[in-house]
Amino acid sequence: MRVQPRFHVGVVAVVVYAVLVVTAWGLLGVDYTTISSTTENVLRGIVVPVGAGTVFLAGYASWLGWWQPALRERERVAPRWTLVVPALMVVTASLTLVSAELSVLSAGHLAVLAVGTLLVGFSEELLTRGLLLVGFRGSVSEALSWFWTSFLFGLIHAVNLFFGQSALDTMQQVVSAFLFGSALYVTRMATGALVAAMLVHAFWDFASLSFTGSGAEATTLTAVGGILNYLTIVLALVSVVVILRARRAAPSGSSTTRVAA
């Protein structure tokens, strides 16, 4: 690594990424509440701003020399049952996607939305569960690293307040993002790979934005998804505690992969 991991190095990535995305978003002038309603809005509100942030993050990670620790766990100590957390997230997102009125969205709209959400999954995970986590791990304990990366992941969603989202909805989204970020932390730890968290994140956003963009209404399936979502949050927080204990118990400096039963 060219640069020694420290928390402030990761925080720099958060600040620059946020500035780039917010600036591009502001210049293109897309309201958050209609961001997925048209192909043009997806391009202007997601693909272009997040694409700019993605280019920066890829360059920054290369300059730091942090790709390897950002993308993979050296030690995988999470019990196998914690894989239920990402599995439930995929099931919940699938129920949302099935409930969307996909027939009203063109193939081009869905394709652009897929590209946009893949960019979001890649960039936000590389930023938070990647670079930011590596930086905090070089400065504080794993427990604080989990907390601060999840907290800052939630906080970056506060920018939606400046693009048409109400204060109450923004506050709820910040809290939800903290919990969602905790589940994605578990996903990284359970699989040992950040790519898994990127794909789950992208699929979740694709399903959610397809649902809202198509103007679909709540159904029995989405109600079931809501129940599963609460279950996922509970299991994610329990998993975080188990994983933190497992990491404390793991031999320091070991380069072998350890998977608890």
N, C-alpha and C positions, 0 to 999 in steps of 0.2 A: 504494500500500500504506500502510495506517495505521501499521503497525509494521515497522521495519527488520528484515529477516531476520537472525537470529542463532541459533546452535545451541540455546541454552538455552530459546528460545521454543518450539522444536519438542519439546524434552525435557519441558517442562511439559505439552504435549499427551499425551505418552506416559504420564506419571505419573498425570494426572487420568483418562485413559481407562482405564488399568489398575485404578485404585482403584474407579471406577464399575462396571466389569465384574465384578471380583472380589467387591465388596460385594453386588451384585445376585445374582450366582451363589451366593455363600455363604448369603444369606438364603433363596434358593429351594431350596437343598440338593440339587442334582443331581450325581451321581457322574460324573466325566469318562468312565469306561469304559463307561457306559450312556447317554451323552448323545444318541445317535441311535437308540436302540432303540424308543422310543415317541414318539407325537406330543406328548404332554405334556412329555416330557423335552426334546424339541427346543425347545418353546416356553419352558420354564423355564430351560434351560441355554444356549440360543443366542439366540432371538428377543428375549426381554426384556432380558437383560444387554447384548447387543451393540447392541440398539436404543437403550438408554439412552446407550451410548457414542457411537453415531452422531449422536444429537441434540446432544450436547456438541460433537463434532468439527465438525458443520455450523455451529453457532453460533460456535465459536472461529475457524474459517476465515473466516467473514463478518466478524467483529470485526477480525481481523488484516488483512483485505483481500488474502488470499493465494490466492483461488480460481484466478485465471488462471495464476500460475506453478506452483501445485500440480497443476493438471490438464493442462497442456500444456508441451512443450519449445519454447523460443523458437528454438533451433537443433537440427535433427535431423541429426546427423553420423554416425549408426550405418550401417555398410554394409548393403545390402539383405539379404545372406545371413544376418544375425543374426535375421531373422524366423523362421528355422528353429527357434529356441529356443521361442518361444510355440507354434509349430505342433506341435512334438514334445510339449509339455506337454498340448495339447488331445488329441492322439492317445493319449497314455498314459492320460489321464483317461477317454477314451472306452472304452478297453479295460477299465478298472476298472469303469465303469458297465455295460458289456455283461455283465461277469462277475457283477454283483450279482443277487441273487434278488429282483428288483423285484416279482414277483408276490405276495410275502408282505407287502409294504408297501401300505397303503391309499392311495388317491388323495389323501386329506386329509393323511396323513403325508408324502407326497412333496411336496405343495404347501407345507406348513409348512417342510419341510426346504429347499426351493428359496428361500423367503423368507429363512430364517435364513442360508443360505450367501451369498445376494446381499448381505445386511447385513454379513456378515463380509468379503466381498470389497471392498465399498465402504469400510467403516470402516478396515480394516487397511491398505488401500492409500492411502487419503486420509491416514491417520496417518503411515505410514512412507515410502512412495515419493512422498508428497505433501508434507504440512506439515513433516515431519522433514527431508526432503531439501532443501526450500527453506531451512529454518533453517540446516542445516549448510553449504549452499552459500554462505551469507552470512558464514561464519566460517572455513571450511577449504577445502582443495582438493577437486576432484571425486573423487579416489581415496579420500580420507578420508571424504567424504560417502557414497560407495557403501558403504565398510566399516562405518561406524558405523550407518547406517540398516539395513543387513542384520544387523548384530550385535544391535541393539536389537529388531529384528523377531524374531530368534531368542530373545532373552532374555525377551520378554513371554510366550512359551510356557512358561516355567518355572513360571508360576502353576498349571499343571495338576498339579504335584506336591502341591498342597494340596487337590486335589479327586479323589483316588483313583488317580492315575497313579503308577507306581513311579519311584524315583529314576533307575534305569537307562534306562527308557523316556523319562523327561523329558529326560535328558541327550542321548539320541539325537535326540529331537525338536527340541531347541534347535539342535543342529548341522545337522539336516536343514532346519530353518526358515531358518537363515543361508544355506544353499545355494539353497533355494527362493526366498528373498528376492532373491538375486543374479540368478536367472533372471527374476524379475518386474521387477527393475531393468532388465535387458536388454529385456524386453517394453516397458516405458515408453520406453526410448531408441530402440528399433527402430521403434516405431509413432509416436512423438512424442506419445502421448496416455496419460494415466493410466487412462482408462476401459478400455482394452484390458487392462491389468494387472488391473483390478478384475474384469472378466468372466472372464479366465483363472483367477484366484484362486478366484472363486465356483464355477466349473464343476469345478475340481479338488476343492474341498471337498465339493461336492454328490456327485460320483462316489465319493469316499473314504468319506463318511459313509453313503451309500446302501449301499455294499458291507458296511461293518461293521454297520450297523443291520439289514440283512437277514439277517445271520448267514451270509453266503456264505463258501465256502472257496476257497483258491487254485486257479487253473486254469492251463492252458497260456497263455491270453491274459494273465493277470496276470503270469506269468513273463516273457513278452515285454515287457509293460509295465515290469517291473523293469529289464530290460536297456536299454530306451529311456530310463528314468529316469536311469541312470548316464550314458548318452550325452548326455542333456540337460544334466546337471550339468557335464560336461567342456566341452561347447560353450558353456554359459553363462559359465564362468570364462574361457574363451578370448575370448568376446565382450566381457566386461567389460574385459579388457586392451586389446582393439582400440578399444573405444569411448572409454576413458580417453585413449588416445593421440590419437584423432581430435579429442577436445574440447580437448586441449592445443594441437593444431595449428590449430584453428579461430580465425579472427580474433576478438579480444575485442571485445565490444560490438556485434557484427553482429546485425541484426534480421532477416536473411533466413534462410530455411530452406535448409540445405545437406544433401544426402543423398549419401553416398558410394556409388560403384558396387560 
